[in-house]
């Protein structure tokens, strides 16, 4: 950097000795002040030579770096005047060094890159110590520059820490708004815009999990969720609503299993996972199912944790969830009616006999093997086996709901959640034939 060295020699010639009142390093400080522009220019030139990513920065951001470099040299002078150059000096560098550039620079340049820029600037200053220091003050200036580099690194860390905290708080607010919009059932455009602001890639499938919040600081709760989600390679958006923790999972092939690996982020109590959907646009249905399941989960004390919302259909129906009642009526009761009257009759007799197969056969005047065959058919067409206690409970609730609720027009297939059984399409085809 011949041009820089020439300017520094000129500064050296212009400050031969200390002026009255200069104090320690007085002549050296005047030289550094005169050379501030040359040092900043030389530092930026060195950055351009050695850092490919710096060359790729837009012109405005490169100019911001120049301003920061100049502010850094001025801060070095101020720091030395304040006693930072002495071995006993503990003067902390002001964060005003980085105030010369907009806060956007902290979002454009990473902390690691900033450290590289500081390192180059310090190297340039150290190389010019022979030209900057007055006679006999070279080693003192060199030691002071080393201590200053430590202080400036701490100042950079403080700036980036505050930027991260601010960004984290803003992201937390955005996520809370997105989760709130999801629970309210806002339009897909609203969900998409807020998700895009958070960098959500909408990796399928998407599912919503609801459980109790562990309490405490919201940011700490969400940090635990994000840390664990990174370990399993899932994309998440979380929010705390009252005493509930709502987590949107994306990119997990098995959302229930993925939620099982996030359980330590939830508080005590049930954790319910809504059905998987193709994208965030359709996640409102998953959120509604998960919330309805969470409200009804206390009725099943021995439920697994986490539990799919679909496994809580009978409890949800008893708690007044219209969607659960519709699915039990449409996917279970209606399917049994259309599969043939003997299946419904056999199921009624089986329940009336207390689940005793032989007693049901006597009541129906058929062979027990006939009852066994019909029970297997019921399991095939509904997905619930009358011989399993939990499934038998779901079937009993489905029969009750089906006989109480009036028949409603068929809901289009694309608006339905995942079917309870394989027979849903069969029931739709039969209804269309009617």
Secondary structure per residue as TSV (DSSP state, phi and psi in degrees):
chain	resnum	aa	ss	phi	psi
A	1	X	-	360.0	70.7
A	2	X	H	-58.7	-41.4
A	3	X	H	-62.8	-41.6
A	4	X	H	-64.2	-44.4
A	5	X	H	-63.5	-36.6
A	6	X	H	-63.1	-43.0
A	7	X	H	-64.9	-38.0
A	8	X	H	-67.7	-36.3
A	9	X	H	-65.5	-36.4
A	10	X	H	-65.3	-39.7
A	11	X	H	-63.8	-38.1
A	12	X	H	-65.2	-40.2
A	13	X	H	-68.4	-27.9
A	14	X	T	-83.3	-4.6
A	15	X	-	-136.6	81.3
A	16	X	-	-77.9	-41.0
A	17	X	S	-140.3	176.5
A	18	X	-	-75.8	143.3
A	19	X	-	-92.3	158.9
A	20	X	T	-57.1	133.8
A	21	X	T	85.2	1.5
A	22	X	-	-66.1	-41.7
A	23	X	-	78.6	-164.4
A	24	X	T	-64.5	136.0
A	25	X	T	60.4	24.2
A	26	X	H	-61.0	-51.2
A	27	X	H	-64.2	-38.0
A	28	X	H	-63.4	-41.3
A	29	X	H	-63.7	-40.1
A	30	X	H	-64.4	-38.0
A	31	X	H	-65.4	-42.3
A	32	X	H	-63.6	-40.6
A	33	X	H	-61.4	-43.7
A	34	X	H	-67.2	-28.9
A	35	X	T	-94.0	5.9
A	36	X	H	-55.1	-47.4
A	37	X	H	-63.9	-41.9
A	38	X	H	-66.0	-40.1
A	39	X	H	-64.5	-42.8
A	40	X	H	-63.8	-42.2
A	41	X	H	-63.1	-43.8
A	42	X	H	-64.6	-37.1
A	43	X	H	-64.8	-45.3
A	44	X	H	-65.1	-37.3
A	45	X	H	-63.7	-40.0
A	46	X	H	-65.9	-39.9
A	47	X	H	-59.6	-42.2
A	48	X	H	-64.7	-32.8
A	49	X	H	-76.3	-36.7
A	50	X	H	-106.8	-15.6
A	51	X	-	-117.7	103.5
A	52	X	H	-59.1	-38.9
A	53	X	H	-66.6	-27.7
A	54	X	H	-70.6	-36.8
A	55	X	H	-64.3	-27.3
A	56	X	T	-82.9	-6.4
A	57	X	S	-68.5	148.2
A	58	X	-	-61.6	159.6
A	59	X	H	-60.3	-38.5
A	60	X	H	-65.9	-37.4
A	61	X	H	-71.5	-34.2
A	62	X	H	-64.8	-37.4
A	63	X	H	-67.2	-35.0
A	64	X	H	-62.6	-40.9
A	65	X	H	-62.4	-38.8
A	66	X	H	-60.9	-43.2
A	67	X	H	-62.7	-41.1
A	68	X	H	-64.6	-40.6
A	69	X	H	-62.8	-43.8
A	70	X	H	-63.9	-42.1
A	71	X	H	-63.1	-34.4
A	72	X	H	-64.8	-40.9
A	73	X	H	-65.7	-42.8
A	74	X	H	-62.8	-38.2
A	75	X	H	-66.0	-33.3
A	76	X	H	-61.8	-43.6
A	77	X	H	-62.1	-47.6
A	78	X	H	-61.4	-39.7
A	79	X	H	-64.8	-41.3
A	80	X	I	-66.7	-40.3
A	81	X	I	-64.6	-28.7
A	82	X	I	-85.6	1.1
A	83	X	I	104.1	3.1
A	84	X	I	-67.3	-21.3
A	85	X	T	-76.3	-16.8
A	86	X	S	-83.5	158.2
A	87	X	T	-65.9	-25.8
A	88	X	T	-89.1	-6.3
A	89	X	-	-67.7	134.7
A	90	X	-	-126.6	20.9
A	91	X	-	-61.8	126.6
A	92	X	-	-86.3	137.4
A	93	X	-	-69.0	134.6
A	94	X	-	-73.6	146.0
A	95	X	T	-70.6	-2.6
A	96	X	H	-64.9	-14.6
A	97	X	H	-55.9	-40.9
A	98	X	H	-93.5	-4.6
A	99	X	H	-73.5	-12.7
A	100	X	T	-67.5	-22.8
A	101	X	S	-108.0	150.3
A	102	X	-	-61.6	157.4
A	103	X	T	-63.3	-21.4
A	104	X	H	-60.3	-25.5
A	105	X	H	-62.9	-34.9
A	106	X	H	-66.6	-24.8
A	107	X	H	-86.3	-19.4
A	108	X	H	-91.8	-31.0
A	109	X	S	-117.9	128.5
A	110	X	-	-74.3	165.6
A	111	X	H	-61.2	-39.3
A	112	X	H	-62.6	-40.2
A	113	X	H	-67.8	-38.4
A	114	X	H	-62.3	-40.2
A	115	X	H	-60.9	-39.1
A	116	X	H	-63.4	-40.6
A	117	X	H	-64.8	-43.0
A	118	X	H	-63.0	-41.1
A	119	X	H	-60.6	-44.1
A	120	X	H	-66.0	-42.7
A	121	X	H	-61.0	-43.9
A	122	X	H	-64.3	-39.5
A	123	X	H	-61.4	-42.3
A	124	X	H	-63.1	-43.6
A	125	X	H	-63.3	-42.7
A	126	X	H	-62.4	-39.4
A	127	X	H	-63.5	-29.7
A	128	X	T	-95.1	7.8
A	129	X	H	-55.4	-42.7
A	130	X	H	-58.9	-30.8
A	131	X	H	-87.3	-25.0
A	132	X	H	-87.8	-36.0
A	133	X	S	-81.3	140.7
A	134	X	-	-69.4	163.4
A	135	X	T	-58.1	128.3
A	136	X	T	87.3	-4.5
A	137	X	-	-109.8	9.0
A	138	X	H	-60.3	-51.7
A	139	X	H	-66.4	-37.2
A	140	X	H	-63.6	-40.7
A	141	X	H	-68.3	-39.9
A	142	X	H	-62.8	-43.0
A	143	X	H	-64.2	-39.8
A	144	X	H	-64.8	-38.9
A	145	X	H	-64.0	-38.4
A	146	X	H	-63.2	-43.8
A	147	X	H	-66.7	-36.9
A	148	X	H	-64.7	-37.3
A	149	X	H	-62.2	-35.4
A	150	X	H	-65.3	-44.9
A	151	X	H	-65.1	-39.5
A	152	X	H	-69.0	-31.3
A	153	X	H	-67.0	-40.6
A	154	X	H	-64.0	-39.6
A	155	X	H	-62.3	-41.1
A	156	X	H	-63.1	-41.1
A	157	X	H	-62.6	-38.9
A	158	X	H	-64.4	-41.6
A	159	X	H	-61.5	-45.9
A	160	X	H	-71.3	-31.7
A	161	X	H	-65.2	-43.4
A	162	X	H	-65.3	-39.4
A	163	X	H	-63.4	-39.5
A	164	X	H	-66.7	-40.6
A	165	X	H	-63.7	-42.7
A	166	X	H	-64.5	-44.0
A	167	X	H	-65.7	-38.6
A	168	X	H	-63.9	-41.3
A	169	X	H	-65.8	-39.7
A	170	X	H	-66.0	-43.6
A	171	X	H	-62.0	-39.4
A	172	X	H	-62.6	-40.7
A	173	X	H	-65.3	-42.4
A	174	X	H	-62.2	-42.2
A	175	X	H	-66.2	-39.0
A	176	X	H	-62.9	-39.6
A	177	X	H	-66.3	-39.3
A	178	X	H	-66.0	-45.4
A	179	X	H	-63.2	-39.8
A	180	X	H	-63.0	-42.6
A	181	X	H	-64.1	-36.0
A	182	X	H	-65.5	-43.2
A	183	X	H	-70.6	-31.1
A	184	X	H	-79.0	-17.8
A	185	X	T	80.4	37.0
A	186	X	-	-64.7	169.4
A	187	X	-	-64.9	153.8
A	188	X	H	-58.1	-31.0
A	189	X	H	-64.0	-40.9
A	190	X	H	-63.9	-45.0
A	191	X	H	-62.4	-43.4
A	192	X	H	-65.2	-41.7
A	193	X	H	-66.2	-42.5
A	194	X	H	-71.2	-36.0
A	195	X	H	-67.6	-38.1
A	196	X	H	-63.5	-37.2
A	197	X	H	-64.1	-24.3
A	198	X	T	-94.4	-1.1
A	199	X	T	79.3	20.1
A	200	X	-	-68.7	128.3
A	201	X	-	-93.9	-5.3
A	202	X	-	57.5	46.7
A	203	X	-	-73.9	124.4
A	204	X	S	-78.2	158.5
A	205	X	-	-79.0	166.2
A	206	X	E	-118.8	136.7
A	207	X	E	-145.6	156.5
A	208	X	E	-115.2	131.8
A	209	X	E	-114.8	138.3
A	210	X	E	-129.6	132.6
A	211	X	E	-152.6	-175.0
A	212	X	E	-83.5	139.5
A	213	X	B	-73.5	143.0
A	214	X	-	-72.2	-8.7
A	215	X	-	86.9	175.0
A	216	X	S	90.1	-165.5
A	217	X	-	-63.6	131.5
A	218	X	H	-62.8	-43.2
A	219	X	H	-61.7	-35.7
A	220	X	H	-68.3	-39.2
A	221	X	H	-61.8	-47.7
A	222	X	H	-68.9	-33.7
A	223	X	H	-60.5	-40.0
A	224	X	H	-62.5	-41.2
A	225	X	H	-61.6	-47.4
A	226	X	H	-66.4	-40.0
A	227	X	H	-62.8	-43.2
A	228	X	H	-72.3	-33.4
A	229	X	H	-65.8	-36.7
A	230	X	H	-62.8	-34.8
A	231	X	H	-66.3	-31.3
A	232	X	H	-99.6	2.1
A	233	X	T	72.6	27.7
A	234	X	-	-105.1	152.7
A	235	X	E	-95.6	134.6
A	236	X	E	-136.3	151.2
A	237	X	E	-132.1	129.8
A	238	X	E	-126.6	159.5
A	239	X	E	-159.5	146.1
A	240	X	E	-106.5	119.4
A	241	X	E	-118.1	104.7
A	242	X	T	64.5	-121.0
A	243	X	T	-100.5	11.4
A	244	X	E	-108.2	141.3
A	245	X	E	-105.6	120.1
A	246	X	E	-110.5	124.9
A	247	X	E	-124.4	125.9
A	248	X	E	-97.8	121.0
A	249	X	E	-105.2	136.8
A	250	X	E	-133.8	144.5
A	251	X	S	81.3	6.9
A	252	X	-	-98.1	119.5
A	253	X	S	-58.7	-36.6
A	254	X	S	-122.2	93.2
A	255	X	H	-59.0	-34.5
A	256	X	H	-66.8	-45.1
A	257	X	H	-64.9	-39.0
A	258	X	H	-63.7	-41.4
A	259	X	H	-63.5	-33.8
A	260	X	H	-59.5	-27.4
A	261	X	T	-86.3	-4.9
A	262	X	T	-107.1	6.9
A	263	X	G	-60.0	-31.4
A	264	X	G	-66.7	-15.6
A	265	X	G	-81.0	-17.7
A	266	X	B	-92.5	160.3
A	267	X	-	-80.6	-172.2
A	268	X	S	-71.3	157.9
A	269	X	S	108.0	179.9
A	270	X	-	-67.8	150.1
A	271	X	-	-126.2	120.8
A	272	X	E	-114.4	135.6
A	273	X	E	-113.3	123.8
A	274	X	-	-72.4	168.2
A	275	X	-	-65.0	149.6
A	276	X	-	-73.6	139.1
A	277	X	B	-128.1	162.0
A	278	X	S	-66.6	-32.3
A	279	X	S	-152.8	172.6
A	280	X	G	-64.7	-28.2
A	281	X	G	-57.5	-31.3
A	282	X	G	-103.0	7.7
A	283	X	H	-73.0	-11.1
A	284	X	H	-59.6	-40.2
A	285	X	H	-63.9	-40.5
A	286	X	H	-65.0	-39.9
A	287	X	H	-65.3	-42.6
A	288	X	H	-62.2	-43.0
A	289	X	H	-65.0	-41.2
A	290	X	H	-65.5	-41.2
A	291	X	H	-66.2	-43.0
A	292	X	H	-62.9	-40.0
A	293	X	H	-66.1	-37.8
A	294	X	H	-64.0	-39.5
A	295	X	H	-68.4	-33.2
A	296	X	H	-91.3	-13.4
A	297	X	G	-57.4	-33.5
A	298	X	G	-58.5	-20.4
A	299	X	G	-73.6	-11.1
A	300	X	-	-122.5	81.5
A	301	X	T	-60.5	-29.3
A	302	X	T	-96.8	18.5
A	303	X	-	-63.0	145.6
A	304	X	-	-64.6	163.1
A	305	X	S	-132.3	109.9
A	306	X	S	-79.9	165.5
A	307	X	E	-127.0	135.5
A	308	X	E	-65.2	142.9
A	309	X	G	-61.1	-30.9
A	310	X	G	-65.5	-25.7
A	311	X	G	-75.9	-10.3
A	312	X	G	-105.3	20.2
A	313	X	H	-55.7	-46.9
A	314	X	H	-63.5	-41.6
A	315	X	H	-65.8	-40.6
A	316	X	H	-62.9	-40.4
A	317	X	H	-64.3	-42.5
A	318	X	H	-67.3	-27.0
A	319	X	T	-83.4	-2.2
A	320	X	T	99.5	12.5
A	321	X	-	-74.0	112.8
A	322	X	H	-63.1	-37.0
A	323	X	H	-66.3	-39.5
A	324	X	H	-65.8	-41.1
A	325	X	H	-62.8	-41.6
A	326	X	H	-63.0	-42.7
A	327	X	H	-68.0	-40.8
A	328	X	H	-64.9	-40.1
A	329	X	I	-68.0	-46.9
A	330	X	I	-77.0	-43.2
A	331	X	I	-91.4	-10.9
A	332	X	I	-122.0	-65.7
A	333	X	I	-62.8	-50.7
A	334	X	H	-62.3	-37.2
A	335	X	H	-64.1	-41.4
A	336	X	H	-64.9	-41.0
A	337	X	H	-61.6	-43.6
A	338	X	H	-80.5	-17.4
A	339	X	H	-78.2	-10.7
A	340	X	-	129.0	136.9
A	341	X	H	-60.5	-25.6
A	342	X	H	-68.6	-28.4
A	343	X	H	-68.1	-44.9
A	344	X	H	-66.9	-40.2
A	345	X	H	-63.6	-43.2
A	346	X	H	-64.0	-39.9
A	347	X	H	-65.6	-41.3
A	348	X	H	-61.9	-44.2
A	349	X	H	-65.9	-39.1
A	350	X	H	-63.3	-43.6
A	351	X	H	-69.4	-38.0
A	352	X	H	-64.9	-29.0
A	353	X	T	-87.1	9.8
A	354	X	T	71.3	25.1
A	355	X	T	80.8	16.0
A	356	X	-	-95.1	118.3
A	357	X	H	-64.6	-45.4
A	358	X	H	-64.3	-39.6
A	359	X	H	-66.2	-38.1
A	360	X	H	-64.5	-38.7
A	361	X	H	-64.6	-40.4
A	362	X	H	-66.0	-39.3
A	363	X	H	-66.0	-29.4
A	364	X	H	-94.0	-7.0
A	365	X	T	59.6	42.9
A	366	X	S	-131.4	168.8
A	367	X	-	-74.5	145.8
A	368	X	H	-54.7	-33.5
A	369	X	H	-63.8	-31.6
A	370	X	H	-64.7	-41.4
A	371	X	H	-64.6	-41.1
A	372	X	H	-60.3	-43.7
A	373	X	H	-61.9	-45.1
A	374	X	H	-65.4	-37.3
A	375	X	H	-64.8	-37.5
A	376	X	H	-65.3	-39.0
A	377	X	H	-64.1	-38.8
A	378	X	H	-61.1	-43.1
A	379	X	H	-64.0	-37.6
A	380	X	H	-66.9	-42.7
A	381	X	H	-85.2	-21.1
A	382	X	H	-109.8	-22.7
A	383	X	S	86.2	-1.0
A	384	X	-	-117.6	129.6
A	385	X	-	-94.0	123.9
A	386	X	T	-63.0	-18.5
A	387	X	T	-82.0	-13.8
A	388	X	S	-94.7	126.5
A	389	X	H	-54.8	-43.8
A	390	X	H	-65.6	-43.9
A	391	X	H	-66.0	-37.0
A	392	X	H	-62.8	-37.3
A	393	X	H	-63.8	-43.9
A	394	X	H	-62.6	-40.0
A	395	X	H	-65.6	-40.8
A	396	X	H	-63.2	-42.1
A	397	X	H	-64.9	-39.7
A	398	X	H	-62.6	-40.8
A	399	X	H	-63.7	-41.7
A	400	X	H	-64.5	-46.6
A	401	X	H	-64.1	-43.3
A	402	X	H	-62.0	-33.9
A	403	X	H	-84.8	-18.8
A	404	X	H	-93.1	-40.3
A	405	X	S	-81.3	139.9
A	406	X	-	-70.7	157.8
A	407	X	-	-70.6	133.1
A	408	X	-	-115.8	158.7
A	409	X	-	-58.4	149.7
A	410	X	-	-65.6	134.5
A	411	X	-	-84.1	136.3
A	412	X	-	-53.9	143.5
A	413	X	G	-57.4	-38.1
A	414	X	G	-69.4	-14.9
A	415	X	G	-93.3	-6.5
A	416	X	S	-82.3	151.2
A	417	X	-	-76.4	-178.5
A	418	X	S	-56.6	135.6
A	419	X	-	-66.7	148.5
A	420	X	S	-70.7	-33.6
A	421	X	S	-139.5	173.6
A	422	X	T	-76.5	-4.9
A	423	X	T	-93.7	0.6
A	424	X	H	-59.1	-44.2
A	425	X	H	-66.9	-33.5
A	426	X	H	-63.2	-42.6
A	427	X	H	-63.2	-39.4
A	428	X	H	-63.4	-44.1
A	429	X	H	-62.2	-40.4
A	430	X	H	-66.8	-39.3
A	431	X	H	-63.5	-40.8
A	432	X	H	-63.7	-33.3
A	433	X	H	-68.4	-26.0
A	434	X	-	-75.5	360.0
